[in-house]
Amino acid sequence: MIADSHYFAWNARRQELFRAGMDESRRKKIRRALLAAIVDVNCTLEEVDLEWSEIAQPEVNFLNWAVLLTEGIGDDYIFLNETFAEGKTLLDFETLYDFDYDDYLFQEQARRQSFPDYAGIEYFAFKHPFWGRLLIDENFFYATFTSVATLLIDDIEEVGREYIDQLIPHHLVEGKHHGEQEKGGMRWDMREDANGMEAQLGELQMRWGDFLQERWLQMSRFFAQQKPTVYILDDSLDDDPHRFFIFNNETTLKKIRWRHFLSDCQLYNADYVEIEKQLGQEVSEARQFLDDNYRDIIKNFDPKIVKFQQKKKIILAESFFDDWF
């Protein structure tokens, strides 16, 4: 009622549309009321986001639980931490596939605009994870939505990054332009110091990136042929209730509706131990790849040959650190 005094006179569908499409002003009014009612914090509308960011857990989890009742949709009051196009909400996408494929088309268009020679990549489920929140048995949870192939590659990449540092120890150091103010933000200029082996490190990292991309495609094609399956992984810590929802292919995404998310997922739920077994094998093969390529680089690579790379300038927006801390 703080956002719109007519809210409880509307039918359930109109209420849901209102929650999904709420503008920033109404969102802040509701959050200001929740701060006052739940944690006894009184503030102006301009102070809402700052005050919210300073609330400690587990109080912030309780606040986020209350927020889902005012912003979430469907049976599970689900909410995505994503920015939608003007006039679009999660309710514009009936299934997970509708949302993910729309994002795929957007990303492909953006790459072609930035790189005219970009050849494109075929669509597979959840090339990139998405994050959200929902209620499970009326309890609040953070959620990660991803695919089996993407989850495996993310885990393999983390192991590989640590292993590369064992093979060629290195660390980041500031470049001469780091921290300089630019229009729209701050210059990010960090480089890797590998004690004279920067060229070898760069070559190994390039080969590793190509390996990960090719392995992701291979796994995605394999899982695309499997029957619809969803794996649900509880990754909660003491004050951080979190679930992974892992989907094996496009067919599965077409069967899961946002408004009936949990009940649809349960129809295709399988034991996550299957994925853990595959991860062990994938990690072993990835380590072997790094070992083989490291030996080849040390023996045959000429660090004096510099490959052409497009030079990039990275500017961090002024709000970057506010979003992360």
MARPAMI-836432 format. One record per atom (N, C-alpha, C, O): residue in one letter; y, x, z. Coordinates in steps of 0.02 Angstrom, whole numbers, plus 32768, in hexadecimal, padded with zeros to 4 digits. Layout:
<atoms>
AYXZ/...
</atoms>
This chain:
<atoms>
M7FC480298000/M800080008000/M803F802B8000/M807380167FE7/I803A8067801B/I807380958019/I808580A77FD2/I80BF80AE7FC1/A805280AE7FA7/A805D80BF7F61/A807380827F39/A809E80887F0D/D805680487F47/D8068800A7F25/D80547FD07F52/D801A7FC87F62/S80847FA97F65/S80787F737F96/S804A7F3D7F7B/S80307F147FA2/H803F7F3B7F39/H80137F087F1C/H7FCB7F1E7F17/H7FA17EF77EFF/Y7FBA7F5A7F2D/Y7F787F787F21/Y7F3F7F497F35/Y7F117F3F7F0E/F7F427F2D7F71/F7F097F057F8A/F7F087EBE7F6D/F7EDC7E977F7E/A7F387EAF7F43/A7F367E6F7F1F/A7F137E767EDC/A7F057E447EBB/W7F057EB37EC7/W7EE57EC07E87/W7E997EBC7E8C/W7E7D7EC27EC3/N7E797EB37E53/N7E2F7EB57E53/N7E187EFE7E56/N7E417F2C7E4F/A7DD87F097E60/A7DBD7F4C7E6B/A7DCA7F7A7E2F/A7DD87FB57E38/R7DC57F607DF2/R7DCF7F897DB7/R7E177FA27DB2/R7E237FDD7DA3/R7E477F777DC0/R7E8D7F8C7DBC/R7E9C7FBE7DF4/R7EC27FED7DE9/Q7E7F7FB57E2E/Q7E897FE57E64/Q7E6F802A7E50/Q7E8F805D7E5E/E7E35802A7E30/E7E18806A7E1B/E7E43808C7DE6/E7E4E80C97DE9/L7E5D80667DB7/L7E8A80817D84/L7EC9809E7DA4/L7EE280D27D8F/F7EE2807C7DD7/F7F1D80957DF9/F7F0E80D77E1D/F7F3781057E19/R7ED580DB7E3F/R7EC481187E63/R7EBC81537E32/R7ED3818A7E40/A7E9C81467DF9/A7E8F817C7DC9/A7ECF81947DA7/A7ED481CF7D96/G7EFE81677D9D/G7F3A81797D77/G7F7981807DA1/G7FB0817D7D86/M7F7181897DE1/M7FAB818D7E0E/M7FDA81C77DFC/M7FC381FE7DEF/D801B81B97DFC/D804A81EE7DEC/D805782197E2A/D804182097E61/E807C82507E21/E808682807E56/E80AD82637E91/E809E82737ECA/S80DD82397E83/S8106821C7EB9/S80DB81F17EE7/S80E081F67F24/R80B181C77ECB/R8086819C7EF3/R805181C57F18/R804181B77F52/R803781F77EF6/R800682237F17/R802382437F55/R800182467F89/K8061825A7F51/K8080827B7F8B/K808F82497FC3/K8089825A7FFD/K80A1820C7FB1/K80AD81D97FE5/K806E81CC800D/K807081C8804B/I803581C77FEA/I7FF681BB800D/I7FE381F78038/I7FCE81EE8071/R7FEA8233801D/R7FD6826F8043/R8004827A807F/R7FEE829280B3/R804382688079/R806F826D80B3/R8058823E80EA/R8059824F8125/A8043820180D7/A802B81D18108/A7FEA81E98129/A7FE181E08165/L7FBE82088102/L7F808222811E/L7F8C825C814E/L7F6C82608182/L7FBB8288813D/L7FCC82BF816A/L7FE482A481AE/L7FD182BD81E2/A800E827181AB/A8028825581E9/A7FF282318211/A7FF08237824F/A7FC7820C81F0/A7F9581E48213/A7F5A820C822D/A7F3F81FD8262/I7F4682418208/I7F0882648219/I7F1482A38242/I7EF082B08272/V7F4882CA8230/V7F53830A8254/V7F97830C8275/V7FAD8341828C/D7FB982D28277/D7FF982CD829B/D802D82FE8281/D8052831D82A8/V80308305823F/V80628330821F/V8092830281F9/V807E82DD81CC/N80D28305820B/N810582DE81EA/N8130830B81BE/N8146834081D5/C813C82F78180/C816183218152/C818282F7811C/C817482BB8117/T81AC831680F4/T81CA82F580BB/T819A82F98080/T8168831D8082/L81A982D3804B/L817F82D58010/L817E831B7FF1/L814A83317FD7/E81B7833D7FF4/E81BB83817FD7/E819083B27FFE/E817C83E67FE3/E818183A4803C/E815B83D28067/E811083C38068/E80EA83E98086/V80FB838D8047/V80B68377804D/V808483AD8039/V805783BD8060/D808C83C97FFE/D805A83FA7FE5/D805884388011/D80228453801E/L8092844F8028/L8094848A8054/L8070847B8096/L804784A380AD/E8080844280B5/E8060843080F4/E8015842980EC/E7FEE843D8117/W8001840B80B4/W7FBA840180A6/W7F96844480A2/W7F5E844C80BC/S7FB584748080/S7F9584B58076/S7F8C84DC80B7/S7F64850B80B9/E7FB184CA80EA/E7FAE84EF8129/E7F7F84D0815C/E7F7784EA8193/I7F5F8498814A/I7F2F84788178/I7EEE84A08178/I7ED384B08143/A7ED484AE81B2/A7E9684D581B8/A7E5984A781B2/A7E5C846B81BF/Q7E2184C5819D/Q7DE2849F819D/Q7DC8849D81E5/Q7DD684CB820B/P7DA3846981F8/P7D89843481CD/P7DB983F981C3/P7DA883C981A1/E7DF583FD81E1/E7E2483C581D9/E7E3483B68190/E7E3B837C817D/V7E3983EC8167/V7E4A83E18121/V7E1283BC80FD/V7E1E839680CE/N7DD383C68113/N7D9C83A180F4/N7DA183578104/N7D91832D80D9/F7DB683478140/F7DBE83018152/F7DF882E2812B/F7DF482A98116/L7E2E83098121/L7E6582F180F8/L7E4E82E580B0/L7E5E82B28091/N7E2883148096/N7E0F830D8051/N7DDF82D2804A/N7DDD82B18016/W7DB982C5807F/W7D8D82898080/W7DB9824A8078/W7DA9821E8051/A7DEF8247809F/A7E1B820D809B/A7E3D82078057/A7E4681D0803D/V7E4F82418039/V7E6F82417FF8/V7E4182237FC3/V7E5881FF7F97/L7DFF82317FC7/L7DD282157F95/L7DD381C97F95/L7DCA81AA7F60/L7DDE81AB7FCE/L7DE181627FD1/L7E1F81487FAD/L7E22810D7F9B/T7E5181737FA3/T7E8F815D7F82/T7E9481767F3B/T7EBE815E7F15/E7E6B81A87F27/E7E7081C47EE4/E7E2F81C57EBD/E7E2F81CD7E80/G7DF581BE7EDF/G7DB581C37EBE/G7DA281847E98/G7DC1814F7EA1/I7D70818B7E6C/I7D5981517E44/I7D0E81487E4C/I7CEA81757E62/G7CF6810D7E3A/G7CAF81007E37/G7C8E80F77E7A/G7CAF80F37EAE/D7C4B80F47E78/D7C2380E97EB4/D7C2C81207EE7/D7C2581157F23/D7C3A815D7ECF/D7C3B81987EFB/D7C8281B37F07/D7C8B81E97F22/Y7CB4818C7EF1/Y7CFA81A17EF8/Y7D0481E87EDD/Y7D2482127EFE/I7CEA81F47EA3/I7CEB82377E86/I7D3082487E6C/I7D55821D7E54/F7D4282887E71/F7D8482A07E5C/F7D7C82E67E3E/F7D5B83107E5C/L7D9982F27E04/L7D9683347DE4/L7DD6835B7DF0/L7E0D833F7DEB/N7DCF839B7E00/N7E0983C77E09/N7E1E83E27DC5/N7E1F841E7DBA/E7E2F83B57D98/E7E4283C87D54/E7E8283A67D40/E7E9383717D5A/T7EA783C57D12/T7EE483A87CF7/T7ED283827CB7/T7EB4839F7C89/F7EE383447CB4/F7ED4831A7C7A/F7F1183167C4B/F7F4A83207C60/A7F0383087C0C/A7F3982FE7BDC/A7F6482C27BF1/A7F4D82967C15/E7FA182C17BD9/E7FCF828A7BE9/E7FAF82477BD9/E7F98823B7BA1/G7FAE821B7C0B/G7F9381D87C01/G7F4881D37C08/G7F2B819D7C00/K7F26820C7C16/K7EDD820B7C1D/K7EC982127C66/K7EEB82337C8D/T7E9181F37C79/T7E7481FA7CBB/T7E2882017CB3/T7E0E81FC7C7B/L7E05820D7CEA/L7DBD82147CE7/L7D9C81D37CCE/L7D6581D47CB3/L7DBE819B7CD8/L7DA2815B7CC2/L7DA081547C76/L7D7F81277C5D/D7DC381807C53/D7DC0817F7C09/D7D80819F7BEF/D7D73819D7BB2/F7D5781BC7C1B/F7D1A81DD7C07/F7CDF81BD7C2D/F7CD781CA7C68/E7CB881957C0A/E7C8281707C2D/E7C4D81A07C48/E7C3881997C81/T7C3881D07C20/T7C0281FD7C34/T7C1C82447C3D/T7C5482547C28/L7BF2826E7C5B/L7C0482B57C61/L7C0982D57C1C/L7C3383017C12/Y7BE082BF7BEE/Y7BE382D97BAA/Y7C2782CA7B8A/Y7C4582F67B6C/D7C3F828D7B91/D7C80827B7B74/D7CB782AA7B8C/D7CE082C17B64/F7CB782BA7BCC/F7CE982E67BE9/F7CDF832E7BD1/F7D0E834F7BBB/D7CA183467BD4/D7C94838C7BC4/D7C9F839A7B7A/D7CB983CF7B68/Y7C8B836C7B4F/Y7C9483777B07/Y7CDD83757AF4/Y7CF3839B7AC9/D7D03834A7B14/D7D4C83487B08/D7D6B838B7B1C/D7D9783A47AF9/D7D5583A77B54/D7D6F83E87B69/D7D5B841F7B38/D7D82844B7B28/Y7D1D841C7B1F/Y7D05844C7AED/Y7D32844B7AAF/Y7D46847F7A96/L7D42840F7A96/L7D6E840A7A5B/L7DB384277A69/L7DD084487A3E/F7DCD841A7AA5/F7E0E84357AB8/F7E0D84817AB9/F7E3A84A27A9F/Q7DD9849D7AD8/Q7DD484E67ADD/Q7DCC85067A99/Q7DE9853B7A8B/E7DA484E77A6E/E7D9A85027A2B/E7DDC85027A03/E7DEB853179DF/Q7E0184CC7A09/Q7E4284C879E6/Q7E7284FE79FF/Q7E96851D79D8/A7E7385087A41/A7E9F853A7A5E/A7E8C85817A46/A7EB885A97A38/R7E4B858F7A42/R7E3685D17A2B/R7E4885DD79E2/R7E5C861479CF/R7E4285AA79B9/R7E5285B17972/R7E9D85BC7968/R7EB285DF793A/Q7EC6859D7993/Q7F0D85A8798F/Q7F2085EE79A3/Q7F4E860C7987/S7EFD860979D5/S7F0C864D79EE/S7EED868379C2/S7F0986B979BB/F7EB2867479A5/F7E8E86A5797D/F7E7A8686793B/F7E4586667937/P7EA2868E7906/P7E95866D78C6/P7E50867D78A9/P7E3586547882/D7E3386B678BA/D7DF186C9789F/D7DB786AF78CB/D7D7D86BE78BD/Y7DC7868A78FF/Y7D938671792C/Y7D6286447906/Y7D77861478E6/A7D228654790A/A7CEF863078E4/A7CD585F17906/A7CB585C878E6/G7CE285EA7947/G7CCA85B0796B/G7C8685BB7989/G7C6285EA7976/I7C74859179B8/I7C33859579D9/I7C18854E79DF/I7C3E851F79EB/E7BD7854679D7/E7BB9850479DB/E7BBD84E87A22/E7BC2850D7A52/Y7BBB84A67A26/Y7BC284867A67/Y7B8184867A8E/Y7B4C84757A73/F7B85849A7ACD/F7B4F84917AFD/F7B6E847B7B3F/F7BAA84857B4B/A7B46845C7B69/A7B5F843F7BA8/A7B8084737BD5/A7B6684A97BE0/F7BBB84617BED/F7BDF84867C21/F7BDF84D27C15/F7BC284F87C3B/K7C0184E67BE0/K7C0E852E7BD5/K7C33854B7C10/K7C2985857C23/H7C6085237C2D/H7C8685377C68/H7C7B85047C9F/H7C7784C87C92/P7C75851A7CDE/P7C6D84EB7D15/P7CAD84C27D20/P7CE484D77D0D/F7CA584897D3E/F7CDD84607D55/F7CD484547DA0/F7C9D84567DBA/W7D0C84477DC1/W7D0A843E7E09/W7D2583F97E1B/W7D5283DF7DFA/G7D0A83DD7E50/G7D20839B7E66/G7D0D838E7EAE/G7CFB83BB7ED4/R7D13834E7EC0/R7D0483387F04/R7CE582F37F00/R7CF282CE7ED1/L7CBC82E27F31/L7C9D82A07F32/L7C8282927F78/L7C7F82BE7FA3/L7C6E82547F82/L7C4E82407FC0/L7C0382397FB4/L7BEE82197F84/I7BDC82567FE1/I7B9382507FDF/I7B7E82328022/I7B8782518056/D7B6181F68020/D7B5181D2805E/D7B8E81CE808B/D7B8A81D680C8/E7BC781C1806C/E7C0881B8808D/E7C2481F980AA/E7C5881F780CC/N7C038230809E/N7C1C827180B6/N7C3E8297807D/N7C2A82918043/F7C7282BD808D/F7C9982E1805C/F7C7683218045/F7C5A8346806E/F7C77832E8003/F7C5C836C7FE7/F7C8883857FAF/F7CA2835E7F87/Y7C9183C67FAD/Y7CAB83E77F70/Y7C7083EC7F40/Y7C3683F07F55/A7C7F83EE7EFF/A7C4983EE7ECE/A7C5A841D7E93/A7C9484227E7E/T7C26843E7E7A/T7C2B84647E3C/T7BFC84457E0A/T7BC184397E18/F7C1684377DCE/F7BEE841A7D98/F7BE484507D63/F7C15846A7D48/T7BA684607D53/T7B9984967D25/T7B5684897D01/T7B3484587D0E/S7B4484B77CD5/S7B0484B37CB1/S7AD684E97CCB/S7AEB85197CEB/V7A9584E17CBD/V7A6585147CD2/V7A7685577CB2/V7A76858A7CD4/A7A8485577C71/A7A9485957C4F/A7AD285B77C6C/A7AD385F37C76/T7B0685907C79/T7B4485AD7C93/T7B3B85C67CDA/T7B5685FB7CEC/L7B1685A17D03/L7B0985B87D47/L7AE285FA7D47/L7AF386287D6C/L7AAE85FE7D1E/L7A87863B7D1A/L7AB186767D03/L7AAD86AC7D1F/I7ADA866B7CD0/I7B0486A07CB6/I7B3786B67CEA/I7B4586F27CF1/D7B5486877D10/D7B8386997D44/D7B6286C57D79/D7B7F86F67D90/D7B2586B37D8D/D7B0186DB7DBF/D7AED871F7DA2/D7AF287527DC5/I7AD787207D64/I7AC587607D44/I7B03878C7D3D/I7AFF87C97D48/E7B3B876F7D2A/E7B7887957D21/E7B8E87B67D63/E7BA487F07D63/E7B8887937D9A/E7B9A87AF7DDB/E7B6D87EA7DED/E7B86881E7E03/V7B2C87E37DE2/V7AFE881A7DEF/V7B0E88557DC2/V7B10888F7DD8/G7B1B88477D82/G7B2A887B7D52/G7B6A88A07D61/G7B6E88DC7D58/R7B9D887C7D78/R7BDD889C7D89/R7BD388CE7DC1/R7BEF89057DBE/E7BAC88BC7DF3/E7B9E88EA7E2A/E7B7489267E12/E7B7E895E7E28/Y7B4589197DE4/Y7B19894F7DCC/Y7B4089807DA0/Y7B3589BC7DA2/I7B6E89667D77/I7B9889927D4E/I7BC189C07D7B/I7BCB89FA7D6A/D7BD889A67DB3/D7BFF89D07DE1/D7BD48A077E00/D7BEE8A3B7E12/Q7B9389FB7E06/Q7B658A2F7E1E/Q7B5B8A647DE8/Q7B588AA07DF7/L7B558A4D7DA9/L7B4A8A7C7D73/L7B888AA67D64/L7B838AE37D5C/I7BC18A857D62/I7C018AA77D56/I7C338A8F7D8A/I7C568A5D7D7E/P7C378AAF7DC3/P7C658A997DF8/P7CAD8A957DDF/P7CC48AC27DBC/H7CD08A5F7DF0/H7D148A567DD8/H7D398A267E06/H7D1B8A017E2E/H7D7A8A267E01/H7DA489F97E28/H7DE589EC7E03/H7DF78A127DD6/L7E0789B67E15/L7E4689A47DF4/L7E8089CB7E13/L7E8489D47E4F/V7EAD89E17DE7/V7EEB8A007DFE/V7F2589E07DD8/V7F1C89C47DA2/E7F6089E37DF6/E7F9A89C47DD8/E7FB389ED7D9C/E7FB88A2A7D9F/G7FC289CA7D65/G7FE389E97D2C/G802D89ED7D39/G804689D37D6A/K80518A0F7D0C/K80998A1B7D18/K80C389DC7D14/K80FC89DB7D2C/H80A989A77CF5/H80D089697CEF/H80BB89337D20/H80D788FC7D20/H808A89427D4B/H8071890E7D78/H80A788F67DA8/H80CA891E7DC7/G80AD88B57DAE/G80DD88977DDD/G8121888B7DC0/G814B886D7DE1/E812E88A27D83/E817088977D65/E817B884D7D57/E814D88297D43/Q81B888377D63/Q81C887F17D57/Q81D287E57D0C/Q81F788097CEA/E81B287B27CF3/E81B9879C7CAE/E81CD87537CAE/E81C987307CE0/K81E4873C7C74/K81F686F67C6F/K81B886CB7C7E/K818686D07C5B/G81BE86A27CB0/G818786757CC2/G8158868F7CF7/G812B866B7D0C/G816286CF7D0D/G813486E77D41/G813687327D4A/G816A87527D40/M80FD874D7D5E/M80F787947D6F/M80C487B57D41/M809087987D32/R80D387F27D2C/R80A788187D00/R806988307D26/R806F884B7D5D/W802E88247D09/W7FEF883C7D25/W7FD988787CFB/W7FC688717CC1/D7FDB88B37D1A/D7FCA88F07CF6/D7F9E891C7D22/D7FB689487D45/M7F5D890E7D21/M7F2C89347D47/M7EFA89537D16/M7EE789347CE5/R7EE589907D25/R7EB589B27CFB/R7E7C89CE7D25/R7E8389D57D62/E7E4589DD7D05/E7E0B89F67D28/E7E098A427D28/E7E0F8A627CF3/D7E028A5F7D62/D7DFC8AA77D6B/D7DB28AB67D77/D7D968AA27DAA/A7D938ADA7D48/A7D4C8AEB7D4D/A7D428B377D50/A7D0E8B517D3C/N7D748B597D6B/N7D6F8BA17D76/N7D5E8BC67D35/N7D328BF17D33/G7D838BB57D00/G7D7A8BD77CC1/G7D488BB77C92/G7D418BCD7C59/M7D258B837CA9/M7CF38B627C7F/M7D098B1B7C6A/M7CE08AEE7C62/E7D4B8B137C63/E7D658AD17C51/E7D4B8AB97C0E/E7D3B8A7E7C06/A7D468AE67BDC/A7D2E8AD27B9A/A7CE68ABD7B9D/A7CD38A8B7B7E/Q7CBD8AE17BC2/Q7C768ACF7BC9/Q7C6F8A8D7BEE/Q7C468A637BDC/L7C988A837C21/L7C988A447C46/L7CAA8A0A7C19/L7C8A89D67C19/G7CDF8A147BF1/G7CF489DE7BC3/G7CBE89CD7B91/G7CB589927B81/E7C9B89FF7B77/E7C6689F37B47/E7C2C89CC7B68/E7C11899D7B4A/L7C1989E07BA4/L7BE389BD7BC7/L7BF789757BD7/L7BCF89477BCF/Q7C35896B7BEC/Q7C4C89277BFB/Q7C4E88FC7BBC/Q7C3F88C07BBF/M7C6289197B83/M7C6388F47B45/M7C1D88DE7B31/M7C1288A47B1E/R7BED890D7B35/R7BA888FB7B24/R7B8D88C77B54/R7B68889A7B40/W7B9F88CD7B94/W7B89889D7BC6/W7BA488577BB7/W7B8088257BBE/G7BE388537BA4/G7C0088137B92/G7BDE87F37B57/G7BD187B77B56/D7BCE881B7B24/D7BA988017AE9/D7B6387E97AFE/D7B4C87B57AE6/F7B43880E7B2A/F7B0187FB7B43/F7B0387B77B66/F7AD9878C7B5A/L7B3587AE7B92/L7B3B87707BB7/L7B4787357B89/L7B2987007B91/Q7B73873E7B57/Q7B8287087B28/Q7B4386F57B01/Q7B3586B97AF9/E7B1E87267AE8/E7AE387187AC1/E7AAC86F97AEC/E7A8886CC7AD5/R7AA687107B2A/R7A7386F47B56/R7A8486AC7B68/R7A5786837B6E/W7AC4869D7B72/W7AD886587B80/W7AC5862A7B46/W7AAD85F37B51/L7AD186417B09/L7AC086187ACF/L7A74860D7ACB/L7A5E85D67ABD/Q7A4E86427AD7/Q7A05863C7AD4/Q79EC860A7B08/Q79C285E07AF8/M7A0486107B45/M79EE85E37B7A/M7A05859C7B6C/M79DF856C7B77/S7A4285947B54/S7A5B85507B45/S7A31852E7B0F/S7A2284F37B15/R7A1F85547ADC/R79F485387AA7/R79AF85257AC2/R799284F37AAE/F7995854F7AEF/F795485407B0C/F795785007B36/F792D84D37B2E/F798884FC7B63/F798C84C27B8F/F799F84827B69/F7990844B7B80/A79BF848A7B2F/A79D1844F7B07/A799484287AF0/A799883ED7AE0/Q795A844A7AEE/Q791C842A7AD8/Q78F4840B7B10/Q78C083EC7B04/Q790A84147B4E/Q78E583FB7B88/Q78F883B37B99/Q792C839A7B83/K78CD83927BBF/K78DB834E7BD5/K7916834E7C06/K792183817C27/P793B83177C0B/P797683157C37/P796483267C7F/P7935830B7C9C/T798A83547C9C/T797D836B7CE0/T79BF837C7D03/T79ED83977CE5/V79C1836A7D43/V79FA837B7D6E/V79E0839F7DAC/V79B083897DCB/Y79FF83D67DBD/Y79EF83FB7DF9/Y7A2B83F57E29/Y7A6484007E15/I7A1D83E47E67/I7A5283DE7E99/I7A4684127ECF/I7A1284127EF0/L7A76843F7ED6/L7A7084777F04/L7AA384717F3C/L7ADF846E7F2F/D7A8C846F7F7A/D7AB8846E7FB4/D7ACE84B57FC3/D7AA684DF7FD8/D7B0E84C37FB9/D7B2A85067FC3/D7B5D85067FFB/D7B8D852C7FFA/S7B5384DA802C/S7B8484D08061/S7B85850A8093/S7B52852880A2/L7BC1851980AB/L7BCB854580E4/L7BE2851B811F/L7BE684DD8119/D7BF1853A8158/D7C0085148195/D7C3784E1818A/D7C2F84A6819A/D7C7084F7816F/D7CAA84CA8166/D7CB884BD811C/D7CF084AB810B/D7C8684C780F2/D7C9184C180AB/D7C57849B808B/D7C2B84B9806D/P7C5684588092/P7C1F84318074/P7C2384338028/P7C54841D800B/H7BEE844C8008/H7BF284587FC0/H7BAE844C7F9F/H7B7A84607FBA/R7BAF842B7F66/R7B7384207F3F/R7B7E84377EF6/R7BB3842B7ED9/F7B4B84587EDB/F7B4884667E93/F7B22842E7E71/F7AED841A7E89/F7B3D84147E3A/F7B1983E57E10/F7B0F84087DCC/F7B3F84177DA9/I7AD084157DBC/I7ABF84427D85/I7A97841A7D51/I7A6383FE7D61/F7AAF84187D13/F7A9283EE7CDF/F7A76841B7CA8/F7A95844D7C95/N7A3B84097C8E/N7A1B84377C5F/N7A3284317C18/N7A2D84627BF2/N7A4D83F77C03/N7A6183F27BBD/N7A8F83B67BB0/N7A9F838F7BDC/E7AA283B17B71/E7AD0837D7B5A/E7AB383377B64/E7AD683097B76/T7A7183307B57/T7A5182EF7B5F/T7A5982D57BA7/T7A64829A7BB2/T7A5183037BD7/T7A5982F07C1D/T7AA082D87C2A/T7AAA82A57C4B/L7AD282FC7C10/L7B1882E97C1C/L7B2682A37C01/L7B4F827E7C1E/K7B0682907BCB/K7B11824E7BAE/K7AF582167BD9/K7B0881DC7BD2/K7AC782277C06/K7AA781F67C31/K7AC981EE7C75/K7AB881C07C9B/I7AF8821B7C85/I7B1882197CC7/I7B5F81FE7CC0/I7B89821B7C9E/R7B6B81C57CE0/R7BAD81A57CDE/R7BD581BA7D1B/R7BBA81C07D52/W7C1681C77D10/W7C4181DB7D48/W7C4381A57D7E/W7C4381B67DBA/R7C4681667D6B/R7C4F81307D9C/R7C0E81227DC3/R7C0F81007DF6/H7BD6813C7DAB/H7B9681327DCE/H7B7381767DD3/H7B37817B7DC8/F7B9881A87DE5/F7B8381ED7DDF/F7B4381FC7E06/F7B1182107DE7/L7B4281F37E47/L7B0982067E6F/L7ACA81DE7E5E/L7A9381F97E5A/S7AD2819E7E55/S7A9781757E45/S7A7981887E02/S7A3C81887DFA/D7AA381997DD1/D7A8981B07D91/D7A6881F47D97/D7A3382007D79/C7A8582217DBE/C7A6882647DC7/C7A2382607DE6/C79F682857DD4/Q7A1A82337E16/Q79DA822E7E39/Q79A1821C7E0A/Q7967822C7E18/L79B081FC7DD3/L797C81E97DA3/L795D82257D81/L792582217D67/Y7980825D7D80/Y796982987D5B/Y796682D67D88/Y7964830F7D70/N796582CB7DC9/N796883037DF8/N7925832A7DF9/N78EF830D7DF8/A792B836E7DFA/A78F183997DFD/A78FC83D07E31/A793483D97E49/D78C783F47E43/D78CA84277E77/D78EC84667E5C/D78D984807E28/Y791E847E7E81/Y794584B77E6B/Y791C84F87E6B/Y793185297E4D/V78E384F97E8C/V78BA85357E8E/V78A7854C7E48/V789A85887E3E/E78A4851F7E18/E789485327DD3/E78C985627DB8/E78B885927D95/I790885557DC8/I793E857F7DB0/I793F85C27DD4/I794E85F57DB6/E792F85C27E14/E792E86007E3A/E78FA86317E1D/E7906866D7E1B/K78C186167E08/K788E86417DE9/K78A886607DA9/K789D869C7D9D/Q78C986397D80/Q78E286547D41/Q791A86877D4D/Q791E86B87D28/L7944867B7D7F/L797A86AA7D8E/L795F86EF7D9D/L797B87217D86/G792986F37DC4/G790D87347DD4/G78F8875A7D96/G790487977D92/Q78D987387D66/Q78C487587D28/Q7900876D7CFF/Q790087A37CE1/E793387427CFC/E796E87517CD5/E7993878E7CF0/E79AA87B97CCA/V799887937D32/V79BA87CC7D52/V7995880C7D43/V79B588407D35/S7953880B7D45/S792B88467D36/S7938885E7CEF/S7940889A7CE4/E7939882F7CBF/E794588427C7A/E798C885A7C6F/E799788887C46/A79BC883D7C92/A7A0288537C8C/A7A0B889A7CA6/A7A2E88C27C87/R79EC88AA7CDE/R79F088EE7CF9/R79D289207CC7/R79EC89577CBE/Q799B890C7CA8/Q797B89397C76/Q79AA89447C3B/Q79AF897C7C21/F79CC89107C26/F79FD89167BF0/F7A3389487C02/F7A4589737BDA/L7A4E89437C3F/L7A8389717C55/L7A6989B87C5A/L7A8C89E77C47/D7A2D89C07C74/D7A108A037C78/D7A0A8A237C33/D7A1E8A5D7C29/D79EE89FD7C04/D79E38A177BC0/D7A258A297B9F/D7A2B8A5E7B80/N7A5789FD7BA6/N7A968A097B84/N7ABF8A407BA7/N7AE48A647B86/Y7AB98A457BE8/Y7ADB8A7C7C0B/Y7AC08ABF7BF2/Y7AE78AED7BE4/R7A7E8AC67BED/R7A618B057BD6/R7A768B147B8E/R7A848B4D7B7D/D7A798ADF7B64/D7A8D8AE97B1F/D7AD68B007B1A/D7AE78B2C7AF2/I7B018AE27B43/I7B498AF47B42/I7B528B3C7B5A/I7B778B627B3B/I7B328B4F7B8F/I7B388B937BA9/I7B208BC67B75/I7B3C8BFC7B6E/K7AEC8BB47B50/K7ACE8BE37B20/K7AF38BE37ADE/K7AFC8C187AC0/N7B088BA87AC5/N7B1F8BA47A80/N7B678B8E7A76/N7B838B977A40/F7B878B717AA8/F7BCA8B547A9F/F7BFF8B8B7A9E/F7BFE8BB87AC7/D7C2D8B867A6E/D7C658BB67A68/D7CA38B957A85/D7CC08B697A65/P7CB98BAA7AC0/P7CF48B8A7AE0/P7D358B967ABA/P7D678B767AC9/K7D358BC57A8B/K7D738BD47A66/K7D818BA07A30/K7DB98B9A7A16/I7D4D8B797A1E/I7D568B4579EB/I7D6F8B067A0E/I7D4B8AE87A36/V7DAB8AF379FE/V7DCB8AB97A1F/V7DC58A7C79F1/V7DDF8A7D79B9/K7DA48A487A08/K7D9D8A0B79E1/K7DDD89E279E4/K7DFF89DF7A17/F7DED89C279AB/F7E28899879A8/F7E1E895A79D4/F7DEB893879D0/Q7E50894D79FE/Q7E4F89117A28/Q7E9588F37A28/Q7EC789177A2A/Q7E9888B07A26/Q7ED8888F7A28/Q7EF988987A6C/Q7EDA88897AA0/K7F3688B17A6D/K7F5888BD7AAB/K7F72887B7AC7/K7F8F88537AA3/K7F6888717B08/K7F7D88347B28/K7FAB88427B63/K7FA588757B85/K7FDA88167B6E/K8005881A7BA8/K7FF687DD7BD3/K7FFA87A47BBC/I7FE587E87C13/I7FD387B27C40/I800D87A57C70/I802487D27C93/I802487667C70/I805A87527C9D/I803F871D7CCD/I802686E97CB7/L8045872A7D0E/L803086FA7D40/L806A86CC7D51/L80A186E47D61/A805E868B7D4C/A8093865B7D5D/A80A686627DA6/A807E86797DCF/E80E3864F7DB6/E80FC86557DFA/E80D2862E7E2C/E80CD86407E67/S80B385F87E14/S808B85CD7E41/S804385E57E47/S801B85C57E69/F8030861D7E25/F7FEA86337E23/F7FCE863D7E6A/F7F9986227E7A/F7FF086637E93/F7FD586727ED5/F7FD886357F03/F7FB086307F32/D800686077EF6/D800885C97F1E/D7FCA85A07F11/D7FB1857E7F3E/D7FB085A37ED3/D7F75857C7EC1/D7F3585997EE1/D7F0485747EEA/W7F3585DB7EF2/W7EF985FA7F09/W7EF786047F54/W7EC186087F71/F7F3186087F75/F7F3086187FBD/F7F4F85DF7FE6/F7F5385E48023/
</atoms>
